[in-house]
Amino acid sequence: MPLDLPRLIRFNLWFWCCVALFEITNLLLEVLVWKEKFELKYLLLSFGSLAVQLALTSALLTLAQRWQLSALRLFLATALLALCYIPLFNYASMLLWQKYDFHLNLLLGQLDTHALAFFVWAAAFLSFSRYCLQQAQAQESHRLAQNIQQLELQALRHQLNPHFTFNALNSVCALLEAERFEDAELMSEQLSTFLRYSLSHSPDSLVRLADELSAIEAYLTLQKTRFGDKLRVNWQIDEQVKQQLVPALLLQPLVENAIKYAVAAQQNGATITISGGQCDGLVQLSVQDDGPGAQSAAGHGTGVGLRNIRDRLYQHFGEQARLVVQSLPAGFSVAIALPPQQSSVL
């Protein structure tokens, strides 16, 4: 993945600014400690050399970005750059100071000292490049994980059991044929309420618990036409938690699992208890049935619905939220604990 060139140029500027700060500090120490005479030309030489170093290394950065140089090639290019720069710097120094007669061997004077800055720059550049790549890869991984989670949430959003929909529509038709118009109208309203809620709320959004419970009530009313007295519902919801914000379609998959693995699996059906209250500073929600319990643990505990619920709870509330799945001797329970987050709409 190519690195962001403007970001690397900014890194280059900051590096040589730090070197310039070191040069100025060194010059001031020579003036204050060693009583050297301060001359403006020395300062101009230092800043001029840093400007040349900045320009040369910026050009090298551009080439490294374009050609994707390896670490070895970058160090070789840096060494070549230093060998070209140092003689020019020494020659400019001799002309400026006018202390020495010109000799070719002086052009490579202090080679190790001057080259050190270039190799420190190369090492810092490689470290910064590695950091940028790791950061970009982490961001890409996070983006992909979010996309995957979003796809799962969208799949859950549109995961309406076609058999349930067809059965509901067939039940409405049967009621109309039997001229039970009021019952047919009630079923149509409940089906409309549930479908509207399921399709109009994204699972990654937060809704009032009261709205979630209304959709579940509509869903259970429709299922009641299929199972009759086999489906028994026990509501235990405290009024104070109905304004709690929860992820949309949070409890509905749990109720659907309870109907599938408890009500439909037993000849006598089952009772589904939907509870909600506050305890230990957390909002406690649960869906429990008195079905087969341990015998249906595999079906309850490994479904996509429960995995999605865990992911969505972590997405919204982090480590503050918990989901506890229990297989009882006679029944199955899923409990959810959330930090209080009240809706402002009453």
C-alpha positions as CSV (number, residue, x, y, z in Angstrom):
1,M,0.0,0.0,0.0
2,P,1.6,3.3,-1.1
3,L,2.3,5.8,1.7
4,D,0.8,9.2,1.8
5,L,3.6,11.4,0.3
6,P,2.4,14.7,1.9
7,R,2.6,13.0,5.3
8,L,6.1,11.8,4.6
9,I,7.1,15.3,3.5
10,R,5.8,16.6,6.8
11,F,7.9,14.0,8.6
12,N,10.9,15.1,6.6
13,L,10.3,18.7,7.6
14,W,9.9,17.9,11.2
15,F,13.1,15.8,11.2
16,W,15.3,18.5,9.8
17,C,13.7,21.1,12.0
18,C,14.8,19.1,15.0
19,V,18.3,18.9,13.4
20,A,18.2,22.7,12.9
21,L,17.2,23.1,16.6
22,F,20.2,21.0,17.6
23,E,22.5,23.1,15.3
24,I,21.3,26.3,16.9
25,T,21.8,24.9,20.4
26,N,25.3,23.8,19.5
27,L,26.1,27.2,18.1
28,L,24.8,29.0,21.2
29,L,26.9,26.7,23.4
30,E,30.0,27.5,21.5
31,V,29.3,31.2,21.9
32,L,28.4,31.0,25.6
33,V,30.8,28.3,26.9
34,W,33.8,28.5,24.6
35,K,33.5,32.3,24.1
36,E,33.5,31.9,20.4
37,K,32.8,35.0,18.4
38,F,29.3,34.8,16.9
39,E,29.2,35.5,13.2
40,L,26.0,35.6,11.2
41,K,27.7,33.7,8.3
42,Y,28.0,30.6,10.5
43,L,24.2,30.7,11.2
44,L,23.5,31.2,7.5
45,L,25.8,28.3,6.6
46,S,23.9,26.0,9.1
47,F,20.5,27.0,7.8
48,G,21.7,26.8,4.2
49,S,23.0,23.3,4.7
50,L,19.8,22.2,6.4
51,A,17.8,23.6,3.5
52,V,19.9,21.6,1.0
53,Q,19.5,18.5,3.1
54,L,15.8,19.0,3.3
55,A,15.5,19.4,-0.5
56,L,17.8,16.4,-1.2
57,T,16.0,14.1,1.2
58,S,12.6,15.3,0.0
59,A,13.6,14.3,-3.5
60,L,14.8,10.9,-2.2
61,L,11.5,10.5,-0.4
62,T,9.6,11.1,-3.7
63,L,11.8,8.5,-5.5
64,A,11.3,6.0,-2.6
65,Q,7.6,6.6,-2.7
66,R,7.4,6.1,-6.5
67,W,9.8,3.2,-6.8
68,Q,8.9,1.5,-3.5
69,L,12.6,1.2,-2.5
70,S,13.5,-1.6,-0.1
71,A,15.4,-0.8,3.1
72,L,18.8,-1.9,1.7
73,R,18.3,0.3,-1.5
74,L,17.2,3.2,0.6
75,F,20.4,3.0,2.8
76,L,22.5,2.7,-0.4
77,A,20.8,5.7,-1.9
78,T,21.2,7.6,1.4
79,A,25.0,6.8,1.4
80,L,25.3,8.0,-2.2
81,L,23.4,11.2,-1.2
82,A,25.7,11.8,1.7
83,L,28.8,11.3,-0.5
84,C,27.5,13.9,-2.9
85,Y,26.4,16.4,-0.2
86,I,29.4,16.3,2.2
87,P,32.1,17.4,-0.3
88,L,29.9,20.3,-1.4
89,F,29.3,21.3,2.2
90,N,33.0,21.2,3.1
91,Y,33.9,23.2,0.0
92,A,31.3,25.9,0.9
93,S,32.7,25.9,4.5
94,M,36.2,26.4,3.3
95,L,35.2,29.3,1.1
96,L,33.2,30.9,3.9
97,W,35.7,30.5,6.7
98,Q,38.8,31.1,4.5
99,K,40.9,29.4,7.2
100,Y,42.5,26.7,5.1
101,D,44.0,26.4,1.8
102,F,42.1,24.3,-0.6
103,H,43.0,20.6,-0.6
104,L,41.0,17.7,-2.2
105,N,41.4,15.6,1.0
106,L,39.6,18.2,3.0
107,L,36.4,17.7,0.9
108,L,35.8,14.5,2.8
109,G,36.6,15.9,6.2
110,Q,34.2,14.9,9.1
111,L,32.6,12.3,6.8
112,D,31.4,10.1,9.6
113,T,29.9,13.1,11.6
114,H,28.1,14.6,8.6
115,A,26.9,11.2,7.2
116,L,25.4,10.3,10.6
117,A,22.5,12.7,10.2
118,F,21.6,11.1,6.9
119,F,21.7,7.5,8.2
120,V,19.6,8.6,11.3
121,W,17.2,10.2,8.8
122,A,17.0,6.9,6.8
123,A,16.4,4.8,10.0
124,A,13.7,7.3,11.2
125,F,12.1,7.3,7.7
126,L,11.9,3.5,7.7
127,S,10.5,3.4,11.2
128,F,7.9,6.0,10.3
129,S,7.0,4.2,7.1
130,R,6.5,1.0,9.0
131,Y,4.3,2.8,11.5
132,C,2.2,4.3,8.7
133,L,1.8,1.0,7.0
134,Q,0.8,-0.7,10.2
135,Q,-1.6,2.1,11.0
136,A,-3.1,1.9,7.5
137,Q,-3.4,-1.9,7.8
138,A,-5.1,-1.6,11.2
139,Q,-7.6,1.0,9.8
140,E,-8.3,-1.2,6.8
141,S,-8.8,-4.3,9.0
142,H,-11.2,-2.2,11.2
143,R,-13.0,-1.0,8.1
144,L,-13.4,-4.5,6.7
145,A,-14.6,-5.7,10.1
146,Q,-17.1,-3.0,10.3
147,N,-18.3,-3.8,6.7
148,I,-18.6,-7.5,7.6
149,Q,-20.5,-6.6,10.8
150,Q,-22.8,-4.2,8.8
151,L,-23.5,-7.0,6.3
152,E,-24.4,-9.3,9.1
153,L,-26.6,-6.6,10.6
154,Q,-28.3,-6.0,7.3
155,A,-28.8,-9.8,6.9
156,L,-30.4,-9.9,10.3
157,R,-32.5,-6.9,9.5
158,H,-34.0,-8.7,6.4
159,Q,-34.0,-12.1,8.0
160,L,-37.8,-12.5,8.0
161,N,-38.9,-16.1,8.1
162,P,-40.8,-16.6,4.8
163,H,-42.8,-19.3,6.3
164,F,-43.9,-17.0,9.1
165,T,-44.9,-14.3,6.6
166,F,-46.8,-16.8,4.4
167,N,-48.5,-18.3,7.4
168,A,-49.6,-14.9,8.6
169,L,-51.0,-13.9,5.2
170,N,-52.7,-17.3,4.8
171,S,-54.2,-16.8,8.3
172,V,-55.6,-13.5,7.2
173,C,-57.1,-15.0,4.1
174,A,-58.6,-17.8,6.2
175,L,-60.2,-15.3,8.5
176,L,-61.6,-13.3,5.6
177,E,-63.1,-16.5,4.1
178,A,-64.7,-17.2,7.5
179,E,-66.0,-13.7,7.5
180,R,-64.1,-13.0,10.7
181,F,-63.4,-9.5,9.5
182,E,-62.4,-7.9,12.8
183,D,-59.9,-10.7,13.5
184,A,-58.5,-10.4,10.0
185,E,-58.2,-6.6,10.4
186,L,-56.4,-7.1,13.7
187,M,-54.0,-9.6,12.2
188,S,-53.3,-7.3,9.2
189,E,-52.6,-4.4,11.6
190,Q,-50.2,-6.6,13.7
191,L,-48.4,-7.9,10.6
192,S,-48.1,-4.3,9.3
193,T,-46.7,-3.1,12.6
194,F,-44.1,-5.8,12.8
195,L,-43.0,-5.6,9.2
196,R,-42.8,-1.8,9.4
197,Y,-40.7,-1.9,12.5
198,S,-38.4,-4.7,11.1
199,L,-37.7,-2.9,7.9
200,S,-37.7,0.8,9.0
201,H,-35.1,0.3,11.8
202,S,-31.5,-0.5,11.1
203,P,-30.2,-3.0,13.6
204,D,-27.2,-0.7,14.4
205,S,-29.6,2.0,15.5
206,L,-30.9,2.6,19.0
207,V,-34.6,2.6,19.8
208,R,-36.7,2.8,22.9
209,L,-37.4,-0.5,24.7
210,A,-41.1,0.4,24.5
211,D,-41.0,0.4,20.7
212,E,-39.1,-2.9,20.7
213,L,-41.7,-4.5,23.0
214,S,-44.5,-3.2,20.8
215,A,-43.0,-4.9,17.8
216,I,-42.5,-8.1,19.8
217,E,-46.1,-8.0,20.9
218,A,-47.3,-7.7,17.3
219,Y,-45.0,-10.6,16.4
220,L,-46.4,-12.8,19.2
221,T,-49.9,-11.9,18.3
222,L,-49.3,-13.2,14.8
223,Q,-47.6,-16.4,16.1
224,K,-50.6,-16.9,18.5
225,T,-52.8,-17.5,15.4
226,R,-50.5,-20.4,14.5
227,F,-49.8,-22.0,17.9
228,G,-53.0,-21.0,19.8
229,D,-52.9,-22.0,23.4
230,K,-49.5,-23.7,22.9
231,L,-47.9,-20.2,23.0
232,R,-48.2,-18.5,26.4
233,V,-46.5,-15.2,27.1
234,N,-45.6,-13.7,30.5
235,W,-44.7,-10.0,30.5
236,Q,-42.6,-8.8,33.5
237,I,-41.5,-5.3,32.4
238,D,-41.0,-2.4,34.8
239,E,-42.3,0.9,33.5
240,Q,-39.1,2.7,34.4
241,V,-37.0,0.8,31.8
242,K,-39.3,1.3,28.9
243,Q,-37.5,4.5,27.9
244,Q,-34.2,2.6,27.9
245,L,-32.4,2.7,24.5
246,V,-31.6,-0.7,23.0
247,P,-30.4,-1.8,19.6
248,A,-33.3,-2.4,17.3
249,L,-34.4,-6.0,16.9
250,L,-32.5,-7.0,20.0
251,L,-35.0,-9.2,21.7
252,Q,-37.0,-10.3,18.7
253,P,-34.5,-13.0,17.6
254,L,-34.5,-14.3,21.2
255,V,-38.3,-14.6,21.1
256,E,-38.1,-16.3,17.7
257,N,-35.6,-18.8,19.1
258,A,-37.9,-19.5,22.0
259,I,-40.9,-20.2,19.7
260,K,-38.8,-22.4,17.4
261,Y,-37.0,-24.5,20.1
262,A,-39.6,-24.4,22.9
263,V,-43.1,-23.8,21.7
264,A,-43.0,-25.6,18.4
265,A,-40.8,-28.5,19.8
266,Q,-43.3,-29.6,22.5
267,Q,-46.8,-30.9,22.1
268,N,-48.0,-28.8,25.0
269,G,-46.1,-25.7,23.9
270,A,-44.3,-23.5,26.3
271,T,-44.4,-20.2,28.2
272,I,-42.2,-17.4,27.2
273,T,-41.3,-14.9,29.9
274,I,-40.0,-11.5,28.8
275,S,-38.6,-9.5,31.7
276,G,-37.1,-6.1,32.1
277,G,-35.9,-4.1,35.1
278,Q,-33.0,-2.5,36.9
279,C,-30.5,-4.1,39.2
280,D,-27.0,-3.1,40.4
281,G,-27.1,0.0,38.3
282,L,-27.7,-1.9,35.0
283,V,-30.8,-2.5,33.0
284,Q,-31.6,-6.2,33.0
285,L,-33.5,-7.8,30.1
286,S,-34.2,-11.5,29.6
287,V,-36.2,-13.9,27.5
288,Q,-36.8,-17.3,29.1
289,D,-38.9,-20.3,28.2
290,D,-39.8,-23.5,29.9
291,G,-39.1,-25.7,27.0
292,P,-36.7,-28.7,26.6
293,G,-33.8,-26.7,28.0
294,A,-30.5,-28.5,27.7
295,Q,-31.8,-30.6,24.8
296,S,-32.2,-27.5,22.7
297,A,-29.0,-25.8,23.9
298,A,-27.2,-26.3,20.6
299,G,-30.0,-24.7,18.6
300,H,-30.3,-21.7,20.9
301,G,-26.6,-21.1,21.5
302,T,-25.0,-21.4,18.1
303,G,-27.3,-19.4,15.9
304,V,-26.4,-16.3,13.9
305,G,-28.9,-14.3,16.0
306,L,-27.0,-14.7,19.3
307,R,-23.7,-14.0,17.7
308,N,-25.1,-10.8,16.1
309,I,-26.6,-9.7,19.4
310,R,-23.2,-10.1,21.2
311,D,-21.5,-8.1,18.4
312,R,-24.1,-5.4,18.5
313,L,-24.0,-5.1,22.3
314,Y,-20.3,-4.7,22.1
315,Q,-20.5,-2.2,19.3
316,H,-22.9,0.1,21.3
317,F,-21.9,-0.4,24.9
318,G,-18.5,-2.1,24.8
319,E,-17.5,-4.1,27.9
320,Q,-20.3,-2.5,29.9
321,A,-22.9,-4.8,28.3
322,R,-23.2,-8.6,28.9
323,L,-25.1,-11.4,27.4
324,V,-25.5,-14.6,29.4
325,V,-27.0,-17.8,27.9
326,Q,-28.2,-20.5,30.3
327,S,-29.5,-23.9,29.5
328,L,-31.8,-24.9,32.4
329,P,-33.0,-28.4,33.3
330,A,-36.5,-27.3,32.1
331,G,-36.1,-24.2,30.0
332,F,-33.7,-21.9,28.3
333,S,-32.7,-18.3,29.3
334,V,-30.9,-15.5,27.6
335,A,-30.1,-12.5,29.9
336,I,-28.8,-9.1,28.7
337,A,-27.3,-6.4,31.0
338,L,-27.0,-2.8,29.6
339,P,-25.8,0.5,31.1
340,P,-28.7,2.9,31.6
341,Q,-29.2,5.1,28.6
342,Q,-32.6,6.7,28.7
343,S,-34.4,8.2,25.7
344,S,-35.3,11.9,25.9
345,V,-38.6,11.2,24.2
346,L,-41.3,10.3,26.6
